[in-house]
């Protein structure tokens, strides 16, 4: 579906240029307006996907006011496209939460990138809001009471059921210690019971209440409850709070008491209430059935009398059950069988029955006593174990165990050739190391889906290794195997066209066995062909992955393109001052652009934190140097600066990371970058503070000279800055 973008620009020729640019990029432009008032009206009329907004407009309403009105009424993403970049304008613009800010004149590529990222972020914001609303609705609607606390044990949320049971409204309870709101005592002793949240926070495990626990409502009424409390953990396993789920078990208590009384009476009739005890004649007609038949099978004892035990048995199992019964009668010996049995509600359950013949004084079998129990859960577990033993749990494809078994069977039984296709997912380790194992797992799942859907005729599609897949085709034509491999390549291209954020790169090799006895030889040949293809395309594959990671950094990181440009100019000036040769200066500019590429592997909660990092958070942040090193090592165009990326946070006095280098052990390029990066960081806005003055930055550099920075480079850098300001 085409993207509609409305242009708000009061200069006609500029507006026309912007429109033509958007059309050339494949967007639609439903309206071009020149005033803020008209922008609001047209936005309501056309409901565009995005608005490009100039700030200074004709009329009484400027672009910032128009953007605020459009966002509040329609929640349409706004990108400012303006010639104004002064601090006061930027400050006003930020209030409207724009999705981008482009300074005129602009480059078409920059405009395209900003639009695509704004549309993506807007879509993600919408999905997040929907998820939050869904979760709140779920918690509000469930039948159990739910209370959530923070990591200190103070109430943060109560659903309506919890409010009703405790007598506390959420507004009153919020921020109070849970023990004040959730007062529980032992039913027998009346002594206050330890709050389960305290134990969860102490042990980090799920905790349930002991039996005979009463909740004392705010009005003093006591209610028997059952509950469990579980820790709320972040992705590093840290406990951020506790969620507690409980419910009133008054009715259950009453039902349990009634059941106990009934059981005492029923024990007089039968000693076995778990199993169904039946007596049948030699034709299988029921003479007696225990009361437990009602709970186990859905039939009351009187409904069962006179009916055949074979009639409700599943048709596929009936002959086997009948044969077991007849053998037991004929041999006067016990018989045992498992089968599916039709319940009163029409559904089937798995039963296990042991039959013991009743023999009269003459040694003749007169009837059979059956002991029947429900084994549905056991059968389900057996089926699950069978499935797990033959399938890959992540992708749902067959696993190597199944594939090897199929190879063995085909080698023994198949007389004709067999086609083998092997696929290797490129760059999985790099994705795992940088974007996390969740992204790597998703890549494997996506690859498996493409393979399964593209080659449905394969007799086996399996994940045979960490990043390897294999397919087998029963064919004697090599062209069919080659065609299947080509279809996979085309399917990957089609997939990647709509999944640019995490594309697939798969190396493929195939072979056809001469006959069924040489399938493993074909497997080896396909493997060799696959790795030959991987070698041919390895460089371009790694470069593409690095481009993906770089785009991810630009999308997530607060370090903007402007920072990279400034930093390149600063390091260039200092490099010239210390006499670095031209090639070193070229590499140094590359380092200025990509030194923080490892931040793609750092969680957003750390990258965007407003305030100081904790020790654990800082330890996580320090990993970005090593992550960046691994990324650069995988890309030929960045390999030359990989060592510098690893060492760009080392300190002159040895207190840096990750290697603890000091003095001239640190490459001079890293020392140059450290000085320039610190200056730019101080003199520009960061998520945790506002920009400081040039004088303050110079003072900080001098203060840290000989500690964090090379003192001689600091002196040179200050001189370079002074010359530039003259």
C-alpha positions in Angstrom: 0.0 0.0 0.0 1.4 3.4 -1.0 2.4 5.8 1.8 0.6 9.2 1.8 2.7 12.2 2.9 1.3 15.7 3.3 3.7 18.6 2.7 3.4 21.9 4.7 5.6 24.5 3.1 4.9 28.2 2.4 7.5 28.6 -0.4 6.0 27.4 -3.6 9.1 26.3 -5.5 10.4 24.6 -2.4 7.1 22.8 -1.9 7.1 21.7 -5.5 10.7 20.4 -5.1 9.8 18.4 -2.0 6.7 16.9 -3.7 8.7 15.8 -6.7 11.3 14.3 -4.4 8.7 12.3 -2.5 7.0 11.1 -5.7 10.4 9.9 -7.0 10.9 7.9 -3.8 7.6 6.1 -4.4 5.4 8.1 -1.9 2.0 9.7 -2.6 1.4 13.4 -1.8 -2.3 14.0 -1.2 -1.9 17.7 -0.3 0.6 20.5 -0.3 -0.4 23.5 1.9 1.3 26.7 3.0 -0.3 27.6 6.4 -0.8 26.0 9.7 -4.6 26.4 9.7 -4.8 24.7 6.3 -2.4 22.0 7.4 -4.7 21.0 10.3 -7.8 21.0 8.0 -6.1 18.9 5.3 -4.7 16.5 7.8 -8.3 15.9 9.1 -9.5 15.5 5.5 -6.8 13.2 4.1 -5.5 11.5 7.3 -2.0 11.1 5.8 0.5 8.6 7.1 3.1 11.3 7.8 3.4 15.1 7.6 6.5 17.0 6.5 6.2 20.4 8.3 8.0 23.7 7.8 8.2 25.7 11.0 7.8 29.3 9.6 4.4 29.4 7.8 2.0 32.0 6.5 -0.9 32.9 8.8 -1.2 33.1 12.5 -0.4 29.5 13.2 3.3 28.4 12.8 4.5 24.9 12.0 5.1 23.9 15.6 1.6 24.9 16.7 0.1 23.1 13.7 2.2 20.0 14.5 0.9 20.0 18.1 -2.7 20.3 16.9 -2.3 17.5 14.4 -0.5 15.2 16.9 -3.1 15.8 19.6 -6.1 15.3 17.3 -4.9 12.6 14.8 -1.7 11.2 16.3 0.0 11.4 12.9 3.9 11.4 12.9 5.5 14.8 12.1 8.9 15.5 10.6 10.2 19.0 10.6 11.8 20.1 7.3 13.0 23.6 8.0 15.9 26.0 7.6 15.7 26.9 11.3 18.0 25.1 13.7 18.6 27.7 16.5 18.3 26.4 20.0 15.0 28.2 20.9 13.3 26.8 17.8 14.6 23.3 18.5 13.4 23.6 22.1 9.9 24.5 21.0 9.8 21.8 18.4 10.8 19.0 20.8 7.6 19.6 22.8 5.6 18.3 19.9 7.6 15.0 19.9 8.5 15.1 16.2 9.7 11.9 14.5 12.6 13.7 12.8 14.2 17.1 12.2 15.8 17.8 8.8 17.6 21.0 8.0 17.3 22.6 4.6 18.8 22.2 2.1 18.4 18.4 2.5 19.7 15.3 0.7 17.1 13.0 -0.9 18.8 10.0 0.8 18.6 11.7 4.2 14.9 12.6 3.7 14.1 9.0 2.6 15.9 7.5 5.6 14.2 9.8 8.1 10.8 9.2 6.6 11.2 5.4 6.7 12.5 5.4 10.3 9.7 7.8 11.4 7.0 5.5 9.8 8.6 2.4 11.4 8.8 4.1 14.9 5.2 5.3 14.5 4.1 1.7 13.7 6.0 0.4 16.7 4.5 3.0 19.0 1.0 2.1 17.9 1.7 -1.6 18.5 3.1 -0.9 21.9 0.0 1.1 22.9 -2.2 -1.7 21.7 -0.2 -4.3 23.7 -0.4 -2.2 26.8 -4.2 -1.7 26.4 -4.6 -5.5 25.8 -2.6 -6.4 28.9 -4.5 -3.9 31.1 -7.8 -5.2 29.8 -6.7 -8.8 30.4 -5.6 -8.1 34.0 -8.8 -6.2 34.6 -11.1 -8.9 33.2 -9.7 -12.1 34.6 -11.6 -13.9 37.4 -8.7 -14.0 39.9 -7.5 -11.1 42.0 -4.2 -9.6 41.0 -1.9 -7.3 43.0 1.4 -6.1 41.7 4.2 -4.4 43.8 7.5 -2.8 43.1 10.8 -4.3 44.3 10.3 -2.6 47.7 6.9 -4.3 48.2 4.8 -1.3 47.7 1.5 -1.7 45.8 1.5 -0.5 42.2 -1.6 -2.2 40.7 -4.8 -3.9 41.8 -7.5 -5.3 39.5 -11.2 -5.0 40.4 -11.4 -8.5 41.9 -8.5 -7.6 44.2 -10.1 -4.4 45.2 -13.4 -6.2 46.0 -11.8 -8.9 48.1 -9.5 -6.6 50.1 -11.9 -3.7 50.4 -9.2 -1.3 49.2 -9.5 0.8 46.1 -6.4 1.0 43.9 -6.1 4.8 44.3 -6.0 4.4 48.1 -3.7 1.3 48.1 -1.2 2.5 45.5 2.2 3.2 47.1 1.3 1.5 50.4 3.2 -1.5 51.8 1.4 -4.7 50.6 1.1 -6.0 54.2 -1.2 -3.0 55.0 -3.5 -3.9 52.1 -3.1 -7.7 52.0 -3.4 -8.7 55.7 -3.4 -12.5 56.0 -3.6 -14.7 59.1 -3.5 -18.4 59.9 -7.0 -19.8 60.2 -6.3 -22.0 63.1 -4.1 -19.8 65.3 -5.1 -16.3 64.2 -1.4 -15.4 64.0 -0.4 -13.1 61.2 1.2 -15.0 58.2 4.4 -13.8 56.5 3.5 -11.9 53.4 4.4 -14.0 50.4 5.8 -11.0 48.6 8.5 -10.7 51.2 9.6 -14.3 50.6 9.5 -13.8 46.8 11.8 -10.7 47.1 14.1 -12.7 49.4 14.3 -15.9 47.4 13.5 -14.9 43.9 11.2 -17.9 43.5 7.4 -18.5 43.1 5.8 -18.8 46.5 2.3 -20.2 47.4 0.3 -19.7 50.5 0.1 -22.4 53.1 -3.3 -24.1 53.7 -5.8 -22.5 56.1 -4.9 -18.9 55.2 -7.5 -16.2 55.8 -7.5 -12.7 54.2 -8.6 -10.0 56.6 -10.6 -7.5 54.6 -10.4 -3.8 55.3 -13.8 -4.1 57.1 -12.5 -7.0 59.2 -14.3 -9.8 57.4 -12.2 -12.9 57.0 -12.1 -14.8 53.7 -10.3 -18.1 53.0 -8.0 -17.7 50.0 -5.5 -19.5 47.9 -2.7 -17.7 46.1 0.7 -17.6 44.6 3.3 -14.8 44.2 5.9 -14.7 41.5 8.8 -12.4 40.8 8.7 -9.8 38.0 12.2 -10.0 36.4 13.9 -7.9 33.7 15.9 -9.5 30.9 19.0 -9.8 33.2 17.1 -11.7 35.9 16.9 -8.7 38.3 13.7 -8.6 40.3 11.7 -5.4 39.6 8.6 -6.3 41.7 6.2 -9.1 42.5 2.8 -10.1 41.0 0.4 -11.9 43.3 -2.7 -13.9 42.1 -5.3 -15.1 44.6 -8.9 -16.0 44.8 -11.7 -16.6 47.3 -11.9 -20.4 48.0 -15.1 -20.3 50.2 -17.1 -22.2 47.6 -14.3 -24.6 47.0 -14.0 -25.2 50.7 -17.7 -26.0 50.9 -17.5 -28.2 47.9 -14.5 -30.1 49.3 -16.3 -30.6 52.6 -19.4 -32.0 50.8 -17.2 -34.2 48.6 -15.4 -35.6 51.7 -18.7 -36.6 53.2 -19.8 -38.2 50.0 -16.6 -40.1 49.7 -17.0 -41.6 53.1 -20.3 -42.9 52.1 -19.1 -44.2 48.7 -16.2 -46.1 50.3 -18.8 -48.4 51.7 -19.7 -49.4 48.1 -16.2 -49.6 46.6 -12.7 -49.4 47.9 -11.4 -47.7 44.7 -12.6 -44.2 43.9 -9.9 -43.3 41.5 -10.4 -46.1 39.0 -13.7 -47.3 37.5 -14.6 -50.8 38.7 -16.9 -52.7 36.4 -18.1 -56.2 36.1 -19.1 -57.5 32.6 -20.5 -60.8 31.3 -18.8 -62.9 28.7 -20.2 -60.8 25.8 -18.9 -57.6 27.4 -22.2 -56.2 28.7 -21.9 -54.2 31.9 -23.4 -55.8 35.0 -22.0 -53.3 37.5 -20.2 -50.0 37.4 -18.7 -48.0 40.3 -19.8 -44.4 40.9 -16.4 -43.1 39.7 -17.6 -43.9 36.2 -19.5 -40.6 36.3 -16.4 -38.5 37.0 -14.0 -40.5 34.9 -16.2 -41.3 31.8 -19.2 -39.0 32.1 -21.7 -41.9 32.5 -23.6 -42.5 35.7 -23.6 -46.1 37.1 -27.3 -46.7 36.1 -26.6 -45.4 32.5 -23.8 -47.9 32.1 -25.7 -51.0 33.2 -26.7 -53.3 30.3 -24.5 -51.5 27.7 -21.6 -53.0 25.9 -18.1 -52.0 26.9 -17.0 -52.3 23.3 -19.5 -49.8 21.7 -17.8 -46.5 23.0 -14.3 -47.8 22.1 -12.8 -45.9 19.1 -13.3 -47.8 15.9 -9.6 -48.0 15.2 -9.0 -49.6 18.6 -12.1 -51.8 18.9 -10.7 -55.0 17.3 -7.6 -54.9 19.4 -9.6 -54.5 22.6 -12.0 -57.3 21.6 -9.1 -59.6 20.9 -7.5 -58.9 24.3 -10.9 -59.5 26.1 -11.5 -62.8 24.2 -8.0 -64.0 25.0 -8.4 -63.2 28.7 -11.7 -65.2 28.8 -10.3 -68.1 26.8 -7.2 -68.5 28.9 -8.8 -67.5 32.2 -5.9 -65.1 32.7 -5.6 -61.3 33.2 -5.5 -59.0 30.2 -4.4 -55.4 29.8 -4.9 -52.9 27.0 -4.9 -49.2 26.2 -7.5 -47.6 24.0 -9.5 -44.4 23.2 -13.0 -44.3 24.8 -15.9 -42.1 23.9 -17.1 -40.0 26.8 -20.7 -38.9 27.4 -19.9 -35.5 26.0 -18.7 -37.0 22.7 -15.0 -36.5 23.2 -12.4 -39.3 23.4 -10.0 -40.0 26.3 -7.3 -42.6 26.6 -8.0 -45.4 29.1 -6.0 -48.3 30.4 -8.0 -51.4 31.5 -6.9 -54.5 33.3 -9.4 -57.4 33.1 -9.4 -60.2 35.7 -11.7 -63.2 34.9 -14.1 -64.4 37.6 -13.9 -68.2 37.8 -16.6 -70.4 39.4 -15.9 -73.5 41.4 -15.9 -75.6 38.2 -13.1 -73.5 36.8 -15.3 -71.8 34.2 -15.1 -68.1 33.5 -18.4 -66.5 34.4 -17.7 -62.8 34.1 -14.8 -60.4 34.1 -13.9 -57.6 36.5 -12.4 -54.5 34.9 -10.2 -51.9 36.5 -10.1 -48.8 34.3 -8.2 -45.6 34.7 -7.7 -42.4 32.7 -4.2 -42.3 31.1 -4.8 -39.3 28.8 -2.1 -37.2 30.4 0.4 -40.0 30.2 -0.4 -40.7 26.5 -0.2 -37.0 25.8 3.2 -36.8 27.5 4.4 -39.9 25.5 3.3 -38.2 22.3 5.1 -35.0 23.3 8.3 -36.9 24.1 8.0 -38.7 20.8 7.6 -35.3 19.0 10.5 -33.7 20.8 12.8 -36.6 20.1 12.2 -36.1 16.3 11.7 -32.3 16.0 13.7 -29.2 16.6 12.0 -27.3 19.4 12.9 -23.9 18.1 11.8 -24.1 14.4 9.4 -27.1 14.5 11.3 -28.8 11.7 12.6 -32.3 12.0 15.9 -32.6 13.9 19.1 -34.4 13.0 18.1 -37.5 14.8 15.1 -37.9 12.4 17.1 -36.9 9.3 19.8 -39.5 10.1 17.1 -42.2 10.6 15.5 -41.3 7.3 18.9 -41.6 5.6 19.4 -45.0 7.1 15.9 -46.1 6.0 16.3 -44.8 2.4 19.7 -46.4 2.0 18.2 -49.8 3.0 14.9 -49.5 1.1 15.2 -47.0 -1.7 16.2 -48.3 -5.1 16.3 -45.0 -6.9 18.3 -41.7 -6.6 17.6 -39.2 -3.8 18.2 -35.4 -4.0 19.9 -33.7 -1.0 19.9 -29.9 -0.5 22.0 -28.4 2.4 21.5 -24.8 3.5 23.7 -22.8 5.9 22.4 -19.6 7.6 25.2 -17.0 7.1 26.1 -14.6 9.9 24.2 -16.3 12.7 27.0 -16.0 15.2 27.5 -12.3 14.4 23.8 -11.6 14.9 23.8 -13.6 18.2 26.8 -11.7 19.5 25.6 -8.3 18.6 21.8 -8.1 18.4 21.2 -11.0 20.9 20.2 -14.6 20.8 16.5 -13.7 20.5 17.3 -12.0 17.1 19.3 -15.1 16.1 16.5 -17.4 17.1 14.0 -15.4 15.1 16.4 -15.6 12.1 16.4 -19.4 12.4 12.6 -19.6 12.7 12.2 -17.3 9.6 14.7 -19.4 7.6 12.9 -22.6 8.5 9.6 -21.2 7.4 10.9 -20.1 4.1 12.4 -23.6 3.4 9.3 -25.5 4.5 7.0 -23.4 2.4 9.2 -23.2 -0.7 9.9 -26.9 -1.0 6.8 -28.7 0.2 7.6 -31.7 -1.9 10.6 -32.5 0.3 10.2 -35.8 2.2 12.2 -34.4 5.1 13.1 -30.8 5.9 15.3 -30.7 9.0 17.5 -28.5 11.1 20.7 -30.7 11.3 23.0 -28.2 13.1 23.1 -24.9 14.8 22.8 -22.9 11.6 22.4 -25.8 9.1 19.3 -27.2 7.4 18.9 -30.2 5.1 16.1 -31.3 2.7 15.6 -34.6 0.9 13.7 -35.1 -2.3 12.7 -38.4 -3.9 13.6 -37.8 -7.5 15.9 -39.2 -10.2 16.2 -35.8 -12.0 19.0 -33.5 -11.0 17.2 -30.6 -12.7 14.4 -30.9 -10.1 16.9 -30.7 -7.2 18.6 -27.7 -8.9 15.1 -26.1 -9.5 14.2 -26.5 -5.8 17.5 -24.9 -4.8 16.9 -22.0 -7.1 13.4 -21.6 -5.7 14.9 -21.3 -2.3 17.2 -18.5 -3.5 14.3 -16.7 -5.1 12.1 -17.1 -2.0 14.9 -15.6 0.1 15.1 -12.6 -2.2 11.3 -12.1 -2.0 11.4 -12.5 1.8 14.3 -10.0 2.2 12.5 -7.4 0.1 9.9 -7.1 2.9 12.1 -7.9 5.9 15.1 -5.5 5.5 15.5 -5.2 9.3 16.6 -8.8 9.6 17.2 -10.3 6.2 18.2 -13.9 5.4 21.5 -14.9 3.9 21.7 -18.6 3.1 24.5 -20.6 1.4 23.1 -23.6 -0.6 24.6 -26.8 -1.9 22.9 -29.7 -3.5 23.6 -33.1 -5.1 21.8 -36.2 -6.5 22.8 -39.7 -5.3 23.4 -42.2 -8.1 21.1 -44.7 -6.3 19.7 -45.3 -2.8 22.9 -46.9 -1.6 24.9 -43.7 -2.0 22.8 -41.1 -0.2 25.5 -40.2 2.3 27.9 -39.6 -0.5 25.4 -37.2 -2.0 25.1 -35.5 1.4 28.9 -35.0 1.6 28.9 -33.6 -2.0 26.1 -31.2 -1.2 28.0 -30.1 1.9 31.1 -29.4 -0.1 29.1 -27.4 -2.7 27.4 -25.4 0.1 30.7 -24.4 1.6 32.1 -23.5 -1.8 29.3 -21.1 -2.3 29.7 -19.7 1.2 33.4 -18.9 0.4 32.4 -17.2 -2.8 29.8 -15.0 -1.2 31.3 -14.6 2.3 32.6 -11.0 1.8 29.4 -9.5 0.5 27.3 -11.3 3.1 29.3 -10.0 6.0 29.3 -6.5 4.6 25.5 -6.6 4.3 25.2 -7.7 7.9 27.4 -4.9 9.0 25.2 -2.5 7.1 22.1 -3.9 8.9 23.8 -3.4 12.3 24.9 0.2 11.4 21.3 1.0 10.4 20.2 -0.5 13.7 22.6 1.8 15.6 21.4 4.9 13.8 17.8 3.9 14.6 18.4 3.3 18.3 21.4 5.4 19.3 21.2 9.0 20.6 24.5 9.6 18.7 23.3 11.3 15.5 24.9 11.8 12.2 25.8 15.4 13.2 27.9 13.9 16.0 29.8 11.8 13.5 30.4 14.7 11.2 31.7 16.9 14.0 33.9 14.2 15.4 35.5 13.5 12.1 36.4 17.2 11.7 37.8 17.3 15.3 40.0 14.2 14.9 41.2 15.4 11.5 42.3 18.7 12.9 44.2 17.0 15.8 45.7 14.4 13.5 47.1 17.1 11.2 48.5 18.9 14.2 50.4 15.8 15.4 51.6 14.9 11.9 49.7 11.7 11.2 50.1 10.6 7.5 47.1 10.9 5.2 46.1 7.2 5.2 46.1 7.2 9.0 43.9 10.3 8.9 41.5 8.6 6.5 41.3 5.5 8.8 40.8 7.8 11.8 37.8 9.5 10.2 36.4 6.0 9.7 36.9 5.3 13.4 35.1 8.5 14.3 32.1 7.3 12.3 32.0 3.6 13.5 33.7 3.6 17.0 30.3 3.0 18.7 28.9 0.4 16.3 29.0 -2.1 19.2 26.1 -0.3 20.9 23.7 -2.3 18.7 24.2 -5.0 21.3 23.4 -2.8 24.3 19.7 -2.7 25.6 17.8 0.5 25.1 17.1 0.8 28.8 20.8 1.5 29.3 21.5 3.5 26.1 18.6 5.9 26.8 18.8 6.0 30.6 18.3 9.5 32.0 20.9 9.6 34.8 23.9 7.7 36.1 24.2 4.0 35.3 24.4 1.4 38.0 27.5 -0.8 38.4 25.7 -3.6 36.6 24.5 -1.3 33.8 27.9 0.2 33.3 29.4 -3.3 33.1 26.9 -4.1 30.4 27.6 -0.8 28.6 31.4 -1.6 28.6 30.7 -4.6 26.4 30.1 -2.4 23.4 33.9 -2.1 22.7 34.3 -5.9 22.3 31.0 -6.2 20.4 32.1 -3.5 18.0 35.5 -5.2 17.6 33.8 -8.5 16.5 31.5 -6.6 14.1 34.5 -4.8 12.5 36.5 -8.0 12.2 33.6 -9.5 10.2 33.6 -6.6 7.6 36.6 -6.2 5.3 36.0 -2.4 5.0 36.1 -2.0 8.8 38.7 -4.6 9.7 41.5 -2.0 9.6 39.9 -0.1 12.5 38.7 -3.1 14.6 41.7 -3.0 17.0 41.1 0.8 17.6 37.4 0.1 18.2 38.4 -2.4 20.9 40.7 0.1 22.6 39.0 3.5 22.2 37.9 3.5 25.9 41.3 2.9 27.4 42.7 5.6 29.7 46.1 7.1 29.8 46.5 6.0 33.5 45.4 2.5 32.8 41.9 2.8 34.4 40.0 2.3 31.1 38.5 -0.8 29.6 38.5 -3.5 28.3 42.2 -4.3 28.4 43.5 -1.8 31.0 46.1 -0.4 28.7 48.0 2.8 29.7 50.2 5.5 28.2 51.6 4.8 24.8 50.4 1.2 24.9 47.2 2.8 23.7 47.2 3.5 19.9 47.6 7.2 19.2 44.5 7.1 17.0 42.5 5.9 20.1 44.0 8.7 22.2 43.1 11.3 19.6 39.5 10.0 19.4 39.2 10.0 23.2 40.1 13.7 23.4 37.8 14.8 20.5 34.9 12.6 21.6 35.0 13.9 25.1 35.0 17.5 23.9 32.0 16.9 21.6 30.1 15.0 24.3 30.6 17.9 26.7 29.6 20.6 24.2 26.5 18.9 22.9 23.3 17.5 24.4 23.1 14.0 25.8 20.1 12.1 27.2 21.5 12.5 30.8 22.4 16.3 30.6 22.4 19.5 28.5 25.4 20.8 26.5 28.1 22.7 28.4 30.2 25.7 27.2 33.5 25.5 25.2 35.4 26.9 28.2 33.9 24.2 30.5 34.9 21.5 28.0 38.5 22.8 27.8 38.7 23.0 31.5 37.5 19.3 31.9 40.0 18.1 29.3 42.9 19.8 31.1 41.7 18.5 34.4 41.7 14.9 33.1 45.0 15.3 31.2 47.5 12.7 32.4 44.6 10.6 33.9 42.1 9.9 31.2 43.8 11.7 28.3 47.3 12.0 26.8 48.4 15.4 28.2 50.4 16.4 25.1 47.4 15.6 22.8 45.1 17.7 25.1 47.5 20.7 24.7 47.6 20.3 20.9 43.9 20.0 20.8 43.3 23.1 22.7 45.7 25.0 20.4 43.8 23.7 17.4 40.5 24.9 18.8 42.0 28.3 19.6 43.3 28.7 16.0 39.8 27.7 14.6 38.1 30.3 16.8 40.4 33.1 15.6 
